[in-house]
Amino acid sequence: MSNPDNPIAPQSSVTAIGIVLGPDETMMDHARAVNARLLGAYPEGFALDKAHHPHITMLQQFVGTADLDKVYTAADTVFASEHPTGWQLRALRHYYLPAPPVGVAGIVVEPTEDLLRLQQRLIDATAPYTITTGTAAAFASAQEGRDIQEGLIEYVSNFARDSAGHKFNPHVTTGVGTFAYLDEMLTEPFEAYTFSPTGATIYQLGTFGTAQKELKVVLPLSR
């Protein structure tokens, strides 16, 4: 069990998780189209596939591996009283997060009061099981940790502080590209559209913070 008085634990006992909303086919189609474009310009990037699930991240954090069942129960309790599959969300624009030597691209989603409330409830519910930080060993990796960026570890460690509340930037990651290519893409017109979440899942995070290994479905997909 994690110890709140000494929250840095041995890495074999830490898991990097993401609690995410799955987007409907409207968003999926847009994300796949952007991903194909990015791969055409930067083939070294990643495809949106079973190991890189398109999603809206609500929370990323390190948790005690022994506490994962408690994390699942906490998230289940939150989602039992939220109904995100009935929400209408709005895609606003392209963006990217620098992860030198490339940028991680995404489609920005308007941060609604519903999203902000859900995020804070998840932060509060899982706080007892949070670990301050971790290493590459906490992530799902196809390359024995070599594909886990140092900046990603810092990003997950500080997510609740730096990427929540009024700093929350909900988005669907679409791939990676060079700075020059992504800067050019950001100047292009973007026609906003609406979509809805279809469910919620907890994943073990992988390279670039992707939802790589499914751990627990906490809100079944709506049909």
Residue frames as qw, qx, qy, qz and C-alpha x, y, z in Angstrom:
[[0.000, 0.888, 0.460, 0.000, 0.00, 0.00, 0.00],
 [0.357, 0.602, -0.053, 0.712, 1.19, 3.52, -0.71],
 [0.485, -0.510, -0.434, 0.562, 2.35, 5.58, 2.23],
 [0.137, 0.920, 0.245, 0.275, 1.21, 9.24, 2.19],
 [0.426, -0.870, 0.164, 0.186, 4.04, 10.18, 4.55],
 [0.359, -0.489, 0.644, 0.465, 6.66, 8.78, 2.15],
 [0.717, 0.529, 0.254, -0.375, 5.09, 8.91, -1.30],
 [0.430, 0.649, -0.583, -0.233, 8.17, 7.96, -3.35],
 [0.880, -0.178, 0.411, -0.159, 8.09, 4.16, -3.60],
 [0.409, -0.290, 0.760, 0.414, 10.33, 1.56, -5.29],
 [0.358, 0.342, -0.399, -0.772, 9.63, 1.59, -9.01],
 [0.186, -0.063, -0.959, -0.206, 8.49, -2.04, -9.18],
 [0.028, -0.487, -0.790, 0.371, 5.55, -0.97, -7.03],
 [0.157, 0.558, 0.090, -0.810, 4.53, 2.07, -9.12],
 [0.419, 0.431, 0.715, 0.358, 2.27, 2.25, -12.18],
 [0.045, 0.240, -0.133, -0.960, 1.77, 5.27, -14.44],
 [0.249, 0.504, 0.827, -0.006, -1.94, 5.51, -15.22],
 [0.138, -0.004, -0.222, -0.965, -4.23, 7.62, -17.32],
 [0.286, 0.488, 0.755, -0.333, -7.97, 7.90, -16.67],
 [0.002, -0.154, 0.476, 0.866, -9.46, 8.73, -20.04],
 [0.604, 0.468, 0.378, -0.524, -12.69, 9.29, -21.93],
 [0.438, 0.085, 0.749, 0.490, -13.08, 7.49, -25.24],
 [0.263, 0.395, -0.100, -0.875, -14.33, 9.67, -28.12],
 [0.730, 0.419, 0.468, -0.270, -17.10, 8.77, -30.55],
 [0.715, 0.267, 0.483, 0.428, -16.63, 8.03, -34.25],
 [0.255, 0.949, 0.123, 0.138, -16.89, 11.70, -35.21],
 [0.259, -0.877, 0.399, 0.063, -13.75, 12.52, -33.25],
 [0.762, -0.209, 0.566, 0.236, -12.12, 9.21, -34.10],
 [0.677, 0.593, 0.342, 0.272, -12.46, 9.91, -37.82],
 [0.131, 0.971, -0.131, 0.152, -10.87, 13.34, -37.45],
 [0.516, -0.701, 0.486, 0.075, -8.07, 12.00, -35.25],
 [0.814, 0.053, 0.516, 0.260, -7.27, 9.17, -37.66],
 [0.545, 0.783, 0.177, 0.241, -7.15, 11.58, -40.58],
 [0.077, -0.941, 0.314, -0.101, -4.68, 13.84, -38.78],
 [0.707, -0.452, 0.532, 0.108, -2.64, 10.83, -37.66],
 [0.808, 0.354, 0.385, 0.274, -2.34, 9.57, -41.24],
 [0.326, 0.914, -0.032, 0.238, -1.20, 13.00, -42.33],
 [0.352, -0.834, 0.422, -0.051, 1.40, 13.20, -39.56],
 [0.809, -0.187, 0.524, 0.188, 2.76, 9.74, -40.35],
 [0.698, 0.630, 0.228, 0.252, 3.08, 10.75, -43.98],
 [0.170, 0.918, -0.209, 0.291, 5.26, 13.68, -42.98],
 [0.153, -0.631, 0.687, -0.325, 7.08, 11.95, -40.11],
 [0.815, 0.025, -0.531, -0.231, 7.08, 8.14, -40.51],
 [0.372, 0.181, -0.758, 0.504, 9.00, 7.69, -37.26],
 [0.424, -0.260, 0.280, -0.821, 5.85, 8.68, -35.35],
 [0.195, 0.075, 0.951, -0.227, 3.15, 6.34, -34.05],
 [0.318, -0.267, -0.649, -0.638, -0.14, 5.16, -35.52],
 [0.542, -0.180, 0.363, -0.736, -3.42, 5.36, -33.64],
 [0.630, 0.063, -0.743, -0.218, -4.00, 1.67, -32.97],
 [0.782, -0.461, -0.407, -0.101, -4.64, -0.83, -30.19],
 [0.687, -0.220, -0.303, 0.622, -1.45, 0.28, -28.44],
 [0.149, -0.081, -0.053, 0.984, -2.15, 4.01, -28.90],
 [0.022, 0.628, 0.776, 0.046, -5.84, 4.53, -28.22],
 [0.008, 0.464, 0.133, 0.876, -7.34, 7.94, -29.08],
 [0.438, -0.588, -0.639, 0.233, -8.73, 9.47, -25.90],
 [0.097, -0.809, 0.064, -0.576, -9.32, 12.56, -23.79],
 [0.523, -0.002, -0.652, 0.550, -7.07, 12.41, -20.74],
 [0.438, -0.803, -0.237, -0.327, -8.85, 13.40, -17.54],
 [0.513, -0.780, 0.347, -0.088, -6.02, 12.52, -15.18],
 [0.785, 0.341, -0.458, 0.242, -2.50, 11.12, -15.33],
 [0.402, -0.752, 0.415, -0.318, -0.59, 10.10, -12.23],
 [0.413, 0.272, -0.850, 0.180, 1.66, 7.55, -10.60],
 [0.746, -0.428, 0.087, -0.503, -0.10, 5.20, -8.20],
 [0.358, -0.406, 0.828, -0.149, 0.92, 2.31, -6.03],
 [0.436, 0.128, -0.789, -0.413, 0.60, -0.88, -8.05],
 [0.152, -0.175, -0.925, 0.300, -0.74, -2.69, -4.98],
 [0.197, 0.420, 0.461, -0.756, -3.49, -0.06, -4.78],
 [0.123, 0.030, -0.605, -0.786, -4.73, -0.38, -8.36],
 [0.204, -0.458, -0.854, -0.142, -7.94, -2.16, -7.34],
 [0.158, -0.644, -0.472, 0.580, -8.67, 0.70, -4.94],
 [0.003, 0.331, -0.277, -0.902, -8.03, 3.20, -7.74],
 [0.153, -0.207, -0.799, -0.543, -10.49, 1.31, -9.96],
 [0.214, -0.592, -0.757, 0.174, -13.13, 1.34, -7.21],
 [0.125, -0.560, -0.192, 0.796, -12.61, 5.06, -6.59],
 [0.085, 0.179, -0.482, -0.853, -12.99, 5.85, -10.29],
 [0.171, -0.359, -0.877, -0.269, -16.02, 3.55, -10.58],
 [0.150, -0.622, -0.609, 0.469, -17.69, 5.49, -7.75],
 [0.003, -0.462, 0.089, 0.882, -17.10, 8.81, -9.51],
 [0.163, 0.063, -0.673, -0.719, -18.38, 7.63, -12.88],
 [0.076, -0.416, -0.905, 0.054, -21.43, 6.01, -11.28],
 [0.007, 0.756, 0.470, -0.455, -22.79, 9.51, -10.62],
 [0.067, 0.573, -0.310, -0.756, -21.50, 11.19, -13.80],
 [0.706, 0.455, 0.541, -0.048, -22.97, 10.67, -17.26],
 [0.139, -0.580, 0.399, 0.696, -20.33, 11.84, -19.76],
 [0.297, 0.174, 0.820, 0.457, -21.77, 9.82, -22.64],
 [0.148, 0.796, 0.587, 0.006, -24.61, 12.34, -22.68],
 [0.197, -0.748, 0.043, 0.633, -22.31, 15.35, -22.94],
 [0.622, 0.728, 0.174, 0.231, -21.77, 17.35, -26.11],
 [0.530, -0.569, 0.195, 0.597, -18.13, 18.42, -26.44],
 [0.469, 0.879, 0.038, -0.080, -16.63, 20.79, -28.97],
 [0.771, -0.044, 0.213, 0.599, -13.35, 20.34, -30.86],
 [0.005, -0.933, -0.088, 0.349, -11.73, 23.77, -31.27],
 [0.323, 0.863, -0.381, -0.080, -8.30, 23.62, -32.96],
 [0.884, 0.169, -0.311, 0.306, -5.02, 21.80, -33.47],
 [0.287, -0.882, 0.347, -0.139, -2.16, 22.19, -31.00],
 [0.852, 0.166, -0.440, 0.230, 1.07, 20.49, -30.03],
 [0.616, -0.769, 0.167, 0.024, 3.15, 19.98, -26.93],
 [0.379, 0.730, -0.563, 0.079, 6.94, 20.25, -27.47],
 [0.890, -0.349, 0.292, 0.024, 8.76, 17.00, -26.69],
 [0.236, 0.800, -0.505, -0.224, 12.15, 17.70, -28.31],
 [0.159, -0.233, 0.413, 0.866, 13.15, 16.83, -30.95],
 [0.105, -0.371, -0.737, -0.555, 9.48, 16.55, -31.99],
 [0.361, -0.107, 0.262, -0.889, 6.08, 17.84, -30.97],
 [0.086, 0.276, 0.952, -0.103, 3.12, 15.76, -29.75],
 [0.225, -0.128, -0.325, -0.909, 0.08, 16.93, -31.71],
 [0.057, 0.374, 0.874, -0.305, -3.54, 16.94, -30.64],
 [0.151, -0.544, -0.482, -0.670, -7.04, 18.30, -31.22],
 [0.000, 0.049, -0.522, 0.851, -8.07, 20.69, -28.45],
 [0.286, -0.552, -0.758, -0.198, -11.46, 20.18, -26.78],
 [0.210, -0.638, 0.031, -0.740, -13.35, 22.98, -25.07],
 [0.269, -0.006, -0.810, 0.521, -12.94, 22.62, -21.26],
 [0.449, -0.541, -0.397, -0.590, -16.57, 22.56, -20.09],
 [0.441, -0.511, 0.430, -0.599, -17.80, 22.75, -16.50],
 [0.971, -0.084, 0.002, -0.226, -18.70, 19.06, -16.75],
 [0.802, 0.354, -0.356, 0.324, -15.14, 18.11, -17.69],
 [0.097, 0.580, -0.476, 0.655, -13.65, 20.27, -14.96],
 [0.689, -0.408, 0.280, -0.529, -15.97, 18.83, -12.31],
 [0.991, 0.053, -0.115, -0.046, -15.24, 15.27, -13.40],
 [0.603, 0.484, -0.443, 0.455, -11.52, 15.86, -13.35],
 [0.159, -0.559, 0.486, -0.653, -11.52, 17.32, -9.84],
 [0.858, -0.268, 0.167, -0.406, -13.65, 14.47, -8.53],
 [0.938, 0.208, -0.237, 0.141, -11.20, 11.94, -9.99],
 [0.323, 0.568, -0.487, 0.580, -8.23, 13.78, -8.48],
 [0.455, -0.488, 0.406, -0.624, -9.87, 13.81, -5.05],
 [0.945, -0.112, 0.039, -0.305, -11.03, 10.18, -5.23],
 [0.916, 0.230, -0.221, 0.243, -7.64, 8.76, -6.22],
 [0.029, 0.843, -0.370, 0.390, -5.46, 11.06, -4.09],
 [0.712, -0.560, 0.390, -0.165, -4.91, 8.49, -1.29],
 [0.923, 0.038, 0.334, 0.187, -3.18, 6.15, -3.74],
 [0.487, 0.855, -0.110, 0.142, -1.03, 8.69, -5.59],
 [0.790, -0.272, 0.080, 0.544, 2.76, 8.35, -5.68],
 [0.077, -0.833, 0.089, 0.540, 4.84, 11.51, -6.11],
 [0.358, 0.693, -0.490, -0.389, 6.91, 10.26, -9.03],
 [0.939, 0.029, 0.344, 0.003, 8.17, 7.21, -10.88],
 [0.195, -0.508, 0.648, 0.533, 10.63, 6.04, -13.52],
 [0.465, 0.292, -0.592, -0.590, 10.33, 4.42, -16.94],
 [0.107, 0.002, -0.990, 0.090, 9.61, 1.12, -15.17],
 [0.312, 0.330, 0.602, -0.657, 6.15, 2.42, -14.23],
 [0.508, 0.480, -0.165, -0.696, 5.10, 2.64, -17.88],
 [0.869, 0.264, 0.419, 0.006, 4.07, 0.09, -20.49],
 [0.049, 0.772, -0.484, -0.410, 7.07, -0.12, -22.79],
 [0.933, 0.355, 0.042, -0.040, 7.91, -2.07, -25.91],
 [0.599, 0.617, -0.341, 0.380, 11.59, -1.13, -25.60],
 [0.712, -0.290, -0.448, 0.456, 12.42, -1.84, -21.95],
 [0.293, -0.804, -0.258, 0.449, 11.84, 1.80, -21.05],
 [0.414, -0.143, 0.314, 0.842, 13.93, 3.33, -23.84],
 [0.037, 0.486, 0.559, 0.671, 10.76, 4.72, -25.46],
 [0.342, -0.809, -0.463, 0.115, 9.71, 6.56, -22.29],
 [0.312, 0.673, -0.057, 0.668, 10.69, 10.21, -22.46],
 [0.381, -0.140, -0.529, 0.745, 12.24, 11.89, -19.40],
 [0.187, -0.109, 0.009, -0.976, 9.89, 14.83, -19.92],
 [0.607, -0.307, -0.568, -0.463, 6.93, 12.44, -19.80],
 [0.564, -0.282, -0.670, 0.392, 7.88, 11.29, -16.31],
 [0.122, -0.118, -0.286, 0.943, 7.93, 14.91, -15.14],
 [0.366, -0.176, -0.344, -0.847, 4.64, 15.61, -16.94],
 [0.638, -0.357, -0.655, -0.190, 2.83, 12.73, -15.21],
 [0.457, -0.213, -0.573, 0.646, 4.36, 13.63, -11.84],
 [0.040, -0.225, -0.204, 0.952, 3.03, 17.18, -12.09],
 [0.075, -0.383, -0.713, -0.582, -0.22, 16.61, -13.99],
 [0.286, -0.719, -0.628, 0.076, -2.60, 17.40, -11.12],
 [0.316, -0.634, -0.125, 0.695, -0.64, 20.58, -10.38],
 [0.122, -0.390, 0.382, 0.829, 0.13, 21.82, -13.89],
 [0.153, -0.034, -0.735, -0.660, -2.60, 20.39, -16.13],
 [0.165, -0.515, -0.838, 0.070, -5.77, 20.45, -14.04],
 [0.062, -0.719, -0.418, 0.552, -8.41, 23.02, -13.13],
 [0.293, 0.889, 0.041, -0.350, -7.97, 26.31, -14.96],
 [0.065, -0.625, 0.672, 0.391, -4.81, 24.86, -16.56],
 [0.660, 0.146, 0.737, -0.015, -6.65, 21.85, -18.00],
 [0.306, 0.497, -0.466, -0.664, -6.20, 21.46, -21.75],
 [0.750, 0.142, 0.626, -0.159, -8.47, 18.57, -22.77],
 [0.377, 0.615, -0.490, -0.489, -7.44, 17.15, -26.12],
 [0.960, 0.123, 0.250, -0.032, -7.18, 14.05, -28.27],
 [0.313, -0.600, 0.591, 0.440, -3.58, 13.21, -29.17],
 [0.777, 0.570, 0.051, -0.263, -3.16, 12.64, -32.91],
 [0.899, 0.257, -0.011, 0.355, 0.54, 11.81, -33.33],
 [0.470, -0.665, 0.151, 0.561, 3.93, 13.48, -33.54],
 [0.615, 0.699, 0.180, 0.319, 5.72, 15.66, -36.04],
 [0.532, 0.090, -0.094, 0.837, 8.52, 18.12, -36.51],
 [0.087, -0.593, -0.336, 0.726, 8.14, 21.60, -35.09],
 [0.053, 0.250, -0.394, -0.883, 8.21, 23.15, -38.55],
 [0.207, -0.251, -0.827, -0.458, 5.45, 20.89, -39.85],
 [0.230, -0.585, -0.734, 0.256, 3.26, 21.34, -36.78],
 [0.081, -0.479, -0.123, 0.865, 3.73, 25.13, -36.77],
 [0.153, 0.062, -0.558, -0.813, 2.52, 25.19, -40.36],
 [0.251, -0.388, -0.869, -0.178, -0.47, 22.98, -39.52],
 [0.172, -0.551, -0.571, 0.584, -1.50, 25.36, -36.73],
 [0.055, 0.328, -0.128, -0.934, -1.87, 28.21, -39.24],
 [0.145, -0.183, -0.798, -0.556, -4.46, 26.30, -41.27],
 [0.536, -0.255, -0.015, -0.804, -8.21, 26.94, -40.82],
 [0.071, -0.052, -0.967, 0.238, -9.96, 24.59, -38.39],
 [0.506, -0.315, -0.354, -0.720, -13.69, 23.98, -38.64],
 [0.278, -0.219, 0.730, -0.585, -15.02, 23.30, -35.13],
 [0.622, -0.134, -0.642, -0.428, -17.30, 20.30, -34.60],
 [0.593, -0.419, 0.412, -0.551, -19.12, 18.53, -31.77],
 [0.613, 0.109, -0.781, -0.039, -18.78, 14.98, -30.50],
 [0.714, -0.553, 0.109, -0.415, -19.52, 12.93, -27.38],
 [0.139, -0.450, 0.866, -0.167, -17.58, 10.59, -25.08],
 [0.759, 0.007, -0.518, -0.394, -18.46, 6.92, -25.41],
 [0.885, -0.362, -0.282, 0.074, -17.01, 5.50, -22.19],
 [0.144, -0.862, 0.432, -0.222, -14.11, 5.72, -19.75],
 [0.951, 0.044, -0.247, 0.181, -11.08, 3.50, -19.17],
 [0.416, -0.819, 0.381, 0.108, -7.98, 3.40, -17.00],
 [0.842, 0.472, -0.199, 0.173, -4.80, 2.64, -18.96],
 [0.674, -0.484, 0.187, 0.525, -1.17, 2.13, -18.13],
 [0.277, 0.908, -0.126, -0.287, 0.60, 4.91, -19.97],
 [0.854, 0.105, 0.273, 0.431, 3.17, 4.32, -22.69],
 [0.469, -0.015, 0.214, 0.857, 5.45, 6.38, -24.91],
 [0.016, -0.270, -0.212, -0.939, 4.45, 10.05, -25.27],
 [0.306, 0.063, 0.532, -0.787, 1.76, 9.46, -22.61],
 [0.533, 0.006, -0.570, -0.625, -0.38, 7.33, -24.92],
 [0.764, -0.188, 0.373, -0.491, -3.08, 5.04, -23.53],
 [0.316, 0.468, -0.799, -0.208, -1.12, 1.87, -24.18],
 [0.283, -0.035, -0.955, 0.083, -2.28, -0.97, -21.90],
 [0.556, -0.468, -0.245, -0.642, -5.91, -1.27, -20.84],
 [0.084, 0.168, -0.821, 0.539, -6.21, -1.88, -17.11],
 [0.092, 0.421, 0.815, -0.387, -9.90, -1.36, -16.29],
 [0.105, -0.463, -0.493, -0.729, -13.05, -0.15, -18.04],
 [0.063, -0.237, -0.618, 0.747, -14.74, 2.14, -15.52],
 [0.483, 0.468, 0.241, -0.700, -17.59, 3.28, -17.76],
 [0.584, 0.185, 0.746, 0.262, -18.66, 0.79, -20.46],
 [0.056, -0.061, 0.477, 0.875, -18.89, 2.03, -24.02],
 [0.495, 0.453, 0.402, -0.623, -22.26, 3.41, -25.00],
 [0.299, 0.114, 0.805, 0.499, -23.77, 2.14, -28.21]]
